[in-house]
Structure formats: C-alpha cells, structure tokens
Amino acid sequence: MQHWSRRFVMKSLGAAVLLAGHPAAIGLSRRAMPVGKQTATFIEHNDLPWALETRRGQFGFGPITPVSHFFVRNNLPMPPPSVTDEGDHWSFQVSGCAEAGSLTLADLKGMNVQTIANVVQCSGNGRAFFPHHPSGSQWGVGGAGCALWTGVRVADIFERFGGVVDAPAFLTATGGEQLPEGIARDAVVVERSVPIEKGLRDCLLVWEMNGAPLPAVHGGPLRLIVPGYFGVNNVKWVRQLGATGQQSTAKIQQSGYRLRAQGVTGGPQHPSMWRMPVKSWLNGPGADDQPVLAGSATLYGVAFSGERGISAVEVSSDAGDSWQVAKLVGPDLGPNAWRTFSLQTTLDTGIHRFVSRATDTEGAQQPEQTQDNQRGYGHNGWGDHGLTITAVKTLPERELIATAERASVVPATPVQTPPVLVLSDQALAGKAIFDNQAQPGCGVCHSLAASDARGAVGPNLDTLKPGLAQLRNAITQGVGAMPAYGGQLSPVEIDALAAYVFEASQ
C-alpha cells in the first residue's frame, strides 16, 4: 500500500477510487430532482434525504409560494411510490380517544374540510449566518414557504372517535417513512409531539397544497400542519395520530430540535422548536448576485410571526440607524401566513445593503441579533438577513447563442481518468472507525463513496461536504437522527473520524 501523509488528491473524472490499495466504485451521478422541481430554482444541500433551498431571487411579490418553488426538507428518505401512490386508500391509526381505530383519506374527504394559509419554515433556516458554523445544511433564507393547505381539523378527527380521554397533554404524530434495519426505532423515527391545546385548536391533516393534491415530496398523500410552528412538527406521510400523556420518546423529540447553548447536548429540559418568532427578509431586486439598473427600484420581501401575524415592516439602508415604513402588499391571509411588503427607493450606481425589521400584532419586534445556539436554529436577527444589491448604469447584455451552430457541433467525449484518493495517516485511521468500529456503523445511515457506503437515513456526505468543525460537533454530540459518539470514541478517534469524512468527501 502506498499513501502520502498530509496530502489529499482527488481527480474528478472516472469511476474508481484507489484507497489503501483497495479499489472501490465511486458514485458521481446525482439523483434526478423531485417531480415538479427545477435545478435552477433551488440550492441543493442534499439529495438523500432531500434538502432543497429556494433561491432568494426565486421568491415573488405574492403571498403564496408555488409548489414548484417550495423548499424541501426531509428527515428521512421518502417512502417509495408504491406507498405514497395509495391515494384515497391511505390509512392512519387514531389513539388516545374514547375509541381507537383508523381512517382513510377517503374518510377524511367526507368530513368538514377547511383551508388555511400557513408558513412552513425549517428550524435551521438562517443557519448559514451563525459564526460558529453549526453542523447541518447551511440554509440561508430559502428554507421557508407559504402555501394554502386543505384538510380536516385534528379536533374533528378525535371527535369522530368519541373525543380525547385521560386528560392528554400532547398531540403526537408519526410519519410513514421506512425505517432502516439494525437501528432502534426511536433513534430514527420521525415522530413529533406538540401541546394538546395547540393540536385541538389549530392543527389539520391535509391532502391538498395550493389547491392541488399534496405532492409526495411534501408529505403526500397526507401530512400534519401545525400552524405557526417550525417545519419539523408538520409530520409528513402520517400513519399514526394520537392524544398522548407524554411527549414522544423518539430522539427527534427528546433531544433533537432543542434550543440550547453551544457545547450542550439537547434534552427534554431545553425548549423545543415549536412557535416561530417574528422574522422578515428582503428577496429583491438583485438577489443571487444579479445586478440591477440604477434608478428607481422596488424592494420587496416577506414577514411573518407564528400564530400572530404582522402589523408593520420597516426597511433600513444604513444598518439600522434609520428606518422607513414599508407597504404591506396583497391580502392578509391570516396570523400564520406571511405578509409580503415593498418599498420604493432610488439606487445610485454602486453596492447597497438593505435590512428589514418586522413587528407582529402583539408588539414583538424582530431583533438585530438572534439567540446563539448549538444547532443554528431559529435565526431571526435582521442584521444577518440583509440583501446586498449591486446597481449599475447599464445591464450586461445577454450572450447570444447561435442555436443552429451549437446543435450541429458534436462535443468530443472526454477521456476519463480514474480518480486517486490519497488520505492522511489520521484519515486512514478514521476510515477504520467509519467502516468497522463506530456503533451503529456510520455506513448504516450515511452514504460515502470512499467507503462504498450507501446508507438511506443520513445525508449523503459526498454531497454535503461538511467542514471539520461541523464533523467534530456532529460526531461528539449527534445531530438529527445521528446518535452522539462522544461516549464511545476518544477525542483522538473523533478527530480521526472527522478527518476521514472531511478528506473523503471533498
């Protein structure tokens, strides 16, 4: 075996890896985008499970986000089409009522149907702005969207079974994702609990999104909507719905999605990611580094506050030293929808930065700085959400493409050179931990080509390309469904494992 310490070389073309003298296949292809989604609309953080962030410049002036532009964040891979295509035959169990039983989607469609407007936002939306670079997908502003959701109230479903009994404290919903073998159910199952008062007052089981059947990638045929709460509570592919005395014992409830200080492992003693605080940001013009013409311009963005709605939005061009009141645009669709806003301004040539600040109907005002926390959750600070606009005298001309000439040229097939992966000594030690030592095994959940790992639960590490600091934190404390390995691995082993994943995924 031949290797070079402290060097990492990866040649990008080809389909083989030479690692420690052992060749292995490396997957370079990416999955096709979900039905109805276009690559240009999104920043792809991960493809298994899907994590697609709407590009800032893809949001419009209107209050409803098209399904084609709605972000995607799945905690586990989607159920296969053979499951999600059940349509009206989809069934779920109901418990915690005077009677227990099950209903189908067809049964729900015969009940009292309602439609609400509601923002769904990933708990990690804005994570990219935290200076300590928390592990997880680096969402900017596009991990949120506002849609019309059609379905039946949870309270009406429970009443159909005689109403809740035994004074339950929580509404608990369980997703229908397929769970991997060899891992304890509670370690990976998507099962969330919210206060029962919230569940009976506001929550819906829905099967339509913006007037069309709920797409599978968004939880179709049936998902829970918890108005005003962060996205993780809006369980997809619902198979169980219960009124329970205690919160779910699943990791995603007990320790995941808990707001805590840096360096602290999450637990039931920490606040759960439930209600979304007041927040706003500008989406245009000039997002995604697109220059705009100097002169008159209309700034536009979105603002929301879970369960409360928005009373006012202000915009500043001088980092908050002074503010101008923005105009709320379009209809008020309710306390859990977002309001779009706009402000007329004049842009001189040069670079400008604008920030927005929202106030909700209970007087809570968006802060300049957010609450620092270990996982990068709930960022609502206006200081980090600013929009930078480059104004120019003349917009650059679009390149003219000679379509006929281009179509007549047959590109030469490039010669593929097998890539060579050369790891440091530390990373080689980490590979042994990844492949054989860590329990549960890293490859059970994660995909990593260098180890020929094709896990179906955790992110594809070749796609995610996490940083060293992110890896150390995730390995030590756990993240999402991933358990903490700090108790079974020494600091030296943790550093080695982090080094291997870092080098192998870059």
C-alpha positions as CSV (number, residue, x, y, z in Angstrom):
1,M,0.0,0.0,0.0
2,Q,1.2,3.5,-0.8
3,H,-0.1,6.7,0.7
4,W,1.1,10.2,1.3
5,S,0.7,11.8,4.7
6,R,-0.9,15.2,5.0
7,R,-1.9,15.2,1.3
8,F,-5.3,14.8,-0.3
9,V,-5.6,14.4,-4.0
10,M,-8.9,13.8,-5.9
11,K,-9.1,13.7,-9.6
12,S,-12.7,14.4,-10.5
13,L,-13.3,12.2,-13.5
14,G,-13.7,8.5,-13.6
15,A,-15.4,5.8,-11.5
16,A,-12.8,4.2,-9.3
17,V,-11.1,5.0,-6.0
18,L,-7.7,3.7,-5.1
19,L,-7.6,3.7,-1.3
20,A,-5.2,1.7,0.8
21,G,-4.5,-0.5,-2.2
22,H,-8.2,-1.4,-2.5
23,P,-10.2,-0.2,-5.5
24,A,-13.8,0.7,-4.9
25,A,-16.6,2.2,-7.0
26,I,-17.4,5.9,-6.5
27,G,-20.8,7.3,-7.4
28,L,-20.6,10.6,-9.3
29,S,-24.2,10.7,-10.6
30,R,-26.8,12.7,-8.7
31,R,-30.5,11.8,-8.3
32,A,-33.0,13.5,-10.6
33,M,-34.8,16.4,-8.9
34,P,-38.3,15.6,-7.4
35,V,-41.2,15.8,-9.7
36,G,-42.1,19.5,-10.4
37,K,-38.8,20.9,-9.1
38,Q,-36.2,22.6,-11.3
39,T,-32.5,22.7,-10.5
40,A,-32.3,26.5,-11.3
41,T,-34.9,27.2,-8.6
42,F,-33.0,25.7,-5.7
43,I,-29.8,25.4,-3.8
44,E,-29.3,21.6,-3.4
45,H,-28.0,20.9,0.1
46,N,-28.6,17.2,-0.1
47,D,-30.4,14.6,-2.2
48,L,-30.9,11.7,0.2
49,P,-32.9,12.7,2.1
50,W,-33.8,15.8,0.1
51,A,-32.8,19.3,1.3
52,L,-33.6,21.9,-1.3
53,E,-33.5,25.6,-0.5
54,T,-35.4,28.1,-2.6
55,R,-33.0,30.6,-4.1
56,R,-33.6,34.1,-2.8
57,G,-34.3,35.6,-6.2
58,Q,-36.9,32.9,-6.9
59,F,-39.4,34.4,-4.4
60,G,-42.0,36.7,-5.9
61,F,-44.1,39.6,-4.7
62,G,-47.2,37.5,-4.0
63,P,-48.0,35.9,-0.6
64,I,-48.3,32.3,-1.9
65,T,-45.2,30.2,-2.8
66,P,-45.8,28.0,-5.8
67,V,-45.4,24.3,-5.2
68,S,-42.7,24.3,-7.9
69,H,-40.7,26.8,-5.8
70,F,-41.4,25.5,-2.3
71,F,-38.4,24.3,-0.3
72,V,-37.9,20.7,0.7
73,R,-36.5,19.3,3.9
74,N,-37.0,15.6,4.7
75,N,-35.5,14.0,7.7
76,L,-35.6,10.5,6.2
77,P,-35.8,9.3,2.6
78,M,-39.3,9.4,1.2
79,P,-41.5,6.3,1.2
80,P,-41.4,4.7,-2.3
81,P,-44.1,5.5,-4.9
82,S,-45.7,2.1,-4.1
83,V,-46.6,3.6,-0.7
84,T,-47.3,7.2,-1.5
85,D,-49.4,6.4,-4.5
86,E,-52.1,4.8,-2.3
87,G,-54.3,8.0,-2.7
88,D,-57.7,7.8,-1.1
89,H,-56.8,4.3,0.3
90,W,-54.1,5.8,2.5
91,S,-54.9,5.0,6.1
92,F,-53.7,6.0,9.6
93,Q,-54.4,4.9,13.1
94,V,-56.0,7.1,15.8
95,S,-55.4,6.6,19.5
96,G,-56.0,8.4,22.8
97,C,-59.7,8.8,22.3
98,A,-62.8,7.0,23.8
99,E,-62.5,4.6,20.8
100,A,-59.4,3.6,18.8
101,G,-59.5,2.9,15.1
102,S,-58.4,4.0,11.7
103,L,-59.4,6.3,8.9
104,T,-58.6,6.5,5.2
105,L,-58.0,9.6,3.2
106,A,-61.4,8.9,1.6
107,D,-63.0,9.1,5.0
108,L,-61.4,12.5,5.7
109,K,-62.7,13.9,2.4
110,G,-66.3,13.2,3.7
111,M,-65.7,15.4,6.8
112,N,-65.7,19.1,7.4
113,V,-63.0,20.4,5.0
114,Q,-61.1,23.6,5.7
115,T,-58.3,25.6,4.0
116,I,-55.7,27.8,5.8
117,A,-52.7,29.8,4.7
118,N,-49.6,28.8,6.7
119,V,-45.8,29.3,6.6
120,V,-43.7,26.2,6.9
121,Q,-40.1,27.0,7.8
122,C,-37.2,24.7,8.5
123,S,-35.8,25.1,12.1
124,G,-32.4,25.6,10.6
125,N,-33.4,28.4,8.2
126,G,-30.7,31.0,8.6
127,R,-28.1,28.5,9.9
128,A,-25.6,29.8,7.4
129,F,-25.4,33.1,9.3
130,F,-24.2,31.7,12.6
131,P,-20.5,32.5,13.1
132,H,-19.7,29.1,14.8
133,H,-20.8,27.2,11.6
134,P,-23.1,24.7,13.2
135,S,-23.4,21.3,11.6
136,G,-26.3,20.6,9.2
137,S,-27.5,22.1,6.0
138,Q,-26.4,25.7,5.6
139,W,-29.7,27.3,4.9
140,G,-29.8,31.0,4.1
141,V,-33.3,32.4,3.7
142,G,-34.9,29.9,1.4
143,G,-35.9,27.2,3.9
144,A,-39.4,28.6,4.1
145,G,-42.6,29.0,2.1
146,C,-46.2,30.0,2.4
147,A,-49.0,27.8,1.0
148,L,-52.7,27.1,1.2
149,W,-53.3,23.8,3.0
150,T,-56.6,21.9,2.7
151,G,-57.7,19.2,5.1
152,V,-59.6,18.4,8.2
153,R,-59.1,19.6,11.8
154,V,-57.5,17.2,14.2
155,A,-60.2,18.1,16.7
156,D,-62.8,16.8,14.3
157,I,-60.9,13.6,13.8
158,F,-60.7,12.9,17.5
159,E,-64.4,13.8,18.0
160,R,-65.2,11.1,15.4
161,F,-63.7,8.6,17.9
162,G,-65.5,10.0,20.9
163,G,-63.1,12.7,21.9
164,V,-59.9,12.6,23.8
165,V,-59.7,10.8,27.2
166,D,-57.5,10.7,30.3
167,A,-56.5,14.4,30.0
168,P,-53.7,14.0,27.4
169,A,-51.0,16.7,27.3
170,F,-49.8,16.3,23.7
171,L,-50.8,15.6,20.1
172,T,-48.3,13.1,18.7
173,A,-48.0,12.3,15.0
174,T,-45.8,9.6,13.4
175,G,-44.5,9.6,9.9
176,G,-44.7,6.7,7.5
177,E,-41.1,6.7,6.3
178,Q,-39.5,3.3,6.1
179,L,-37.0,2.7,8.9
180,P,-33.6,1.1,8.4
181,E,-32.9,-2.3,9.9
182,G,-30.3,-2.5,12.7
183,I,-31.2,0.8,14.3
184,A,-33.5,1.3,17.2
185,R,-36.9,2.8,16.2
186,D,-36.7,5.8,18.5
187,A,-33.3,6.7,17.1
188,V,-34.6,7.5,13.6
189,V,-38.4,7.6,13.5
190,V,-40.0,10.9,12.6
191,E,-42.5,11.4,15.5
192,R,-43.2,14.7,17.0
193,S,-45.4,16.0,19.8
194,V,-47.0,19.4,20.3
195,P,-49.2,20.6,23.2
196,I,-52.7,19.1,23.0
197,E,-54.3,22.6,23.3
198,K,-52.4,23.6,20.1
199,G,-53.4,20.3,18.4
200,L,-57.1,20.7,19.1
201,R,-57.3,24.4,18.4
202,D,-55.3,24.7,15.1
203,C,-53.9,21.6,13.6
204,L,-55.0,19.9,10.4
205,L,-54.4,16.7,8.5
206,V,-54.1,17.9,4.9
207,W,-54.1,16.4,1.4
208,E,-54.0,19.4,-0.8
209,M,-51.4,22.2,-1.3
210,N,-52.3,25.3,-3.2
211,G,-55.4,23.6,-4.5
212,A,-53.7,20.5,-5.9
213,P,-53.0,17.0,-4.5
214,L,-50.2,17.2,-1.9
215,P,-47.0,16.1,-3.7
216,A,-45.2,13.1,-2.3
217,V,-42.0,15.1,-1.6
218,H,-44.1,17.5,0.6
219,G,-45.7,14.6,2.6
220,G,-48.4,13.4,0.3
221,P,-50.8,11.9,0.4
222,L,-51.4,13.1,4.0
223,R,-49.4,15.3,6.4
224,L,-49.9,17.2,9.6
225,I,-50.0,21.0,9.5
226,V,-49.2,22.8,12.8
227,P,-49.9,26.4,12.1
228,G,-47.2,28.8,13.2
229,Y,-44.8,26.1,14.3
230,F,-41.5,25.2,12.8
231,G,-41.5,22.7,10.0
232,V,-40.2,19.6,11.9
233,N,-43.6,19.5,13.7
234,N,-45.5,19.3,10.4
235,V,-45.1,15.5,10.2
236,K,-45.3,14.0,6.6
237,W,-46.9,10.8,5.5
238,V,-48.8,10.5,8.7
239,R,-49.6,6.9,9.8
240,Q,-50.4,7.4,13.4
241,L,-52.2,10.3,15.2
242,G,-52.6,10.2,19.0
243,A,-53.6,12.2,22.0
244,T,-50.8,11.2,24.5
245,G,-49.9,11.8,28.1
246,Q,-46.2,12.3,27.3
247,Q,-44.1,13.7,24.5
248,S,-42.8,11.1,22.0
249,T,-39.8,9.1,23.2
250,A,-38.2,9.5,19.7
251,K,-34.8,11.1,19.6
252,I,-36.1,13.8,17.2
253,Q,-38.4,14.9,20.0
254,Q,-36.4,14.2,23.2
255,S,-33.0,15.6,22.2
256,G,-33.3,16.8,18.6
257,Y,-34.7,20.2,17.7
258,R,-34.0,21.6,21.2
259,L,-32.7,25.1,21.6
260,R,-29.6,25.1,23.8
261,A,-26.3,26.8,24.2
262,Q,-23.1,25.9,22.3
263,G,-21.4,22.8,23.5
264,V,-24.5,21.5,25.3
265,T,-26.3,18.2,24.3
266,G,-30.0,18.6,23.8
267,G,-32.5,17.2,26.2
268,P,-36.1,17.5,27.4
269,Q,-35.1,20.3,29.7
270,H,-34.4,22.6,26.7
271,P,-37.1,24.5,24.7
272,S,-38.5,22.5,21.8
273,M,-38.6,24.2,18.3
274,W,-42.3,25.0,18.4
275,R,-43.6,28.5,17.7
276,M,-41.8,30.6,15.1
277,P,-40.7,34.1,16.3
278,V,-41.2,37.3,14.3
279,K,-39.0,37.4,11.2
280,S,-38.6,39.2,7.9
281,W,-36.1,39.5,5.0
282,L,-35.9,41.1,1.6
283,N,-35.9,39.0,-1.5
284,G,-35.2,41.5,-4.3
285,P,-34.3,43.0,-6.5
286,G,-30.7,42.0,-7.1
287,A,-30.7,38.7,-5.1
288,D,-28.3,35.9,-6.1
289,D,-25.7,38.4,-7.3
290,Q,-27.8,39.7,-10.2
291,P,-27.1,43.4,-11.0
292,V,-30.0,45.8,-11.2
293,L,-30.3,49.0,-13.2
294,A,-29.6,52.2,-11.2
295,G,-32.5,54.5,-10.6
296,S,-36.0,53.8,-9.2
297,A,-36.4,50.4,-7.7
298,T,-39.0,48.5,-5.6
299,L,-37.6,46.5,-2.7
300,Y,-39.8,43.5,-1.7
301,G,-39.7,40.8,0.9
302,V,-41.7,38.6,3.3
303,A,-42.5,38.9,7.0
304,F,-44.3,36.5,9.5
305,S,-44.7,35.6,13.1
306,G,-46.2,32.3,14.2
307,E,-49.8,32.5,15.4
308,R,-49.7,36.3,15.5
309,G,-49.3,37.8,12.0
310,I,-47.6,41.1,11.1
311,S,-48.6,44.7,12.0
312,A,-45.6,46.6,10.4
313,V,-42.4,46.2,8.5
314,E,-39.5,48.7,8.2
315,V,-36.5,48.9,5.9
316,S,-33.1,50.5,6.5
317,S,-30.3,51.3,4.2
318,D,-27.9,52.4,6.9
319,A,-27.6,49.2,9.1
320,G,-30.5,50.3,11.3
321,D,-29.5,53.9,12.0
322,S,-32.8,55.0,10.4
323,W,-35.9,53.2,9.2
324,Q,-38.6,53.7,6.6
325,V,-42.0,52.1,6.9
326,A,-42.7,49.5,4.1
327,K,-46.1,48.9,2.5
328,L,-47.8,45.6,3.2
329,V,-48.8,44.1,-0.1
330,G,-51.7,41.9,-1.0
331,P,-54.3,40.3,1.2
332,D,-53.8,39.4,4.9
333,L,-54.3,35.6,4.7
334,G,-54.3,35.1,8.5
335,P,-52.0,35.0,11.5
336,N,-49.9,32.1,10.2
337,A,-49.4,33.3,6.7
338,W,-46.6,35.7,5.7
339,R,-47.2,39.2,4.5
340,T,-45.3,40.4,1.5
341,F,-44.1,44.0,1.7
342,S,-42.5,46.6,-0.6
343,L,-40.7,49.9,-0.5
344,Q,-39.9,52.3,-3.3
345,T,-36.3,53.6,-3.3
346,T,-33.7,55.1,-5.6
347,L,-30.5,53.3,-6.2
348,D,-27.3,55.1,-7.2
349,T,-24.7,53.1,-9.0
350,G,-22.7,51.1,-6.6
351,I,-23.3,48.5,-3.9
352,H,-26.1,48.9,-1.4
353,R,-27.2,46.8,1.6
354,F,-30.8,46.9,2.9
355,V,-32.2,45.2,6.0
356,S,-35.8,44.8,7.2
357,R,-37.4,44.6,10.6
358,A,-40.9,43.3,11.3
359,T,-43.2,43.9,14.3
360,D,-46.0,41.4,15.0
361,T,-49.6,42.0,16.2
362,E,-48.5,41.5,19.8
363,G,-45.8,44.1,19.6
364,A,-42.8,41.7,19.4
365,Q,-40.1,43.3,17.2
366,Q,-37.6,41.4,15.2
367,P,-34.2,41.7,16.9
368,E,-31.0,42.7,15.3
369,Q,-29.2,39.6,16.7
370,T,-30.6,36.2,17.1
371,Q,-30.2,33.9,20.1
372,D,-27.0,32.0,19.7
373,N,-27.4,28.2,20.0
374,Q,-25.6,24.9,19.3
375,R,-27.5,23.7,16.3
376,G,-28.1,27.1,14.5
377,Y,-31.9,27.0,15.0
378,G,-34.5,29.8,14.7
379,H,-32.3,32.6,13.3
380,N,-34.5,35.7,13.1
381,G,-31.9,38.5,13.5
382,W,-32.4,41.3,11.0
383,G,-28.7,42.1,10.9
384,D,-27.7,38.9,9.2
385,H,-30.6,38.7,6.8
386,G,-29.7,41.8,4.8
387,L,-29.9,42.0,1.0
388,T,-26.9,43.3,-0.9
389,I,-27.8,45.0,-4.3
390,T,-25.3,46.0,-7.0
391,A,-26.7,48.8,-9.1
392,V,-25.2,49.5,-12.5
393,K,-25.6,52.1,-15.2
394,T,-26.1,49.5,-17.9
395,L,-27.1,46.0,-17.5
396,P,-24.8,43.5,-19.2
397,E,-26.1,42.1,-22.5
398,R,-27.1,38.5,-22.5
399,E,-24.7,36.3,-24.5
400,L,-26.2,35.5,-27.9
401,I,-26.2,31.8,-28.7
402,A,-26.2,30.6,-32.3
403,T,-28.6,27.7,-31.7
404,A,-28.2,26.1,-35.1
405,E,-24.4,26.1,-35.0
406,R,-24.4,24.8,-31.5
407,A,-26.7,22.0,-32.4
408,S,-24.5,21.0,-35.3
409,V,-21.4,20.5,-33.1
410,V,-20.9,17.1,-31.6
411,P,-18.8,17.6,-28.4
412,A,-15.8,15.3,-28.0
413,T,-16.2,12.6,-25.4
414,P,-13.6,13.5,-22.6
415,V,-11.2,10.8,-21.6
416,Q,-12.0,9.7,-18.1
417,T,-9.1,9.4,-15.7
418,P,-9.5,7.2,-12.7
419,P,-9.5,9.4,-9.6
420,V,-6.9,8.8,-6.9
421,L,-7.9,9.3,-3.3
422,V,-4.9,9.8,-1.0
423,L,-5.6,10.1,2.7
424,S,-3.5,11.4,5.6
425,D,-2.4,9.0,8.2
426,Q,-5.0,10.4,10.6
427,A,-7.8,10.0,8.0
428,L,-6.7,6.4,7.3
429,A,-7.2,5.6,11.0
430,G,-10.6,7.3,10.7
431,K,-11.6,5.2,7.8
432,A,-11.3,2.1,10.0
433,I,-13.5,3.7,12.6
434,F,-16.1,4.6,9.9
435,D,-16.1,1.2,8.4
436,N,-15.8,-1.1,11.4
437,Q,-15.6,0.5,14.8
438,A,-18.4,3.0,15.3
439,Q,-21.7,1.6,16.5
440,P,-24.1,1.9,15.0
441,G,-22.0,1.8,11.9
442,C,-21.6,5.1,10.0
443,G,-22.4,3.4,6.7
444,V,-25.8,2.2,8.0
445,C,-27.1,5.7,7.8
446,H,-24.7,7.7,5.6
447,S,-23.6,7.5,2.0
448,L,-19.9,7.9,1.4
449,A,-18.3,6.7,-1.9
450,A,-14.8,6.1,-0.5
451,S,-16.2,3.5,1.9
452,D,-18.8,2.2,-0.6
453,A,-21.4,3.2,2.0
454,R,-25.0,3.6,0.7
455,G,-27.0,4.4,3.9
456,A,-30.5,5.6,3.4
457,V,-31.1,7.7,6.5
458,G,-28.4,10.4,7.0
459,P,-27.2,12.9,4.4
460,N,-25.0,11.9,1.5
461,L,-21.6,13.0,2.8
462,D,-20.2,13.3,-0.7
463,T,-22.9,15.9,-1.5
464,L,-22.9,17.6,1.9
465,K,-19.1,18.1,2.1
466,P,-19.1,19.0,5.8
467,G,-16.4,21.0,7.4
468,L,-14.0,19.7,10.1
469,A,-15.6,21.7,12.9
470,Q,-19.1,20.6,11.8
471,L,-18.0,17.0,11.7
472,R,-16.4,17.1,15.2
473,N,-19.5,18.6,16.7
474,A,-21.9,16.2,15.0
475,I,-19.8,13.1,15.9
476,T,-19.4,14.2,19.5
477,Q,-23.0,15.4,20.2
478,G,-25.1,13.8,17.5
479,V,-27.3,15.6,15.0
480,G,-30.8,14.8,13.8
481,A,-31.2,11.0,13.9
482,M,-27.5,10.5,14.3
483,P,-26.5,9.4,17.8
484,A,-23.7,11.0,19.8
485,Y,-20.4,9.1,19.6
486,G,-18.7,11.1,22.3
487,G,-19.3,8.4,24.8
488,Q,-17.7,5.5,22.8
489,L,-14.9,7.3,20.9
490,S,-11.9,9.1,22.4
491,P,-11.1,12.6,21.3
492,V,-8.3,11.2,19.1
493,E,-10.7,8.8,17.4
494,I,-13.2,11.6,16.9
495,D,-10.6,13.8,15.2
496,A,-9.6,10.8,13.1
497,L,-13.1,10.0,12.0
498,A,-13.8,13.7,11.2
499,A,-10.6,13.9,9.2
500,Y,-11.5,10.9,7.1
501,V,-15.0,12.1,6.3
502,F,-13.7,15.6,5.5
503,E,-10.9,14.3,3.2
504,A,-13.0,11.6,1.5
505,S,-16.0,13.9,0.8
506,Q,-14.1,16.9,-0.6
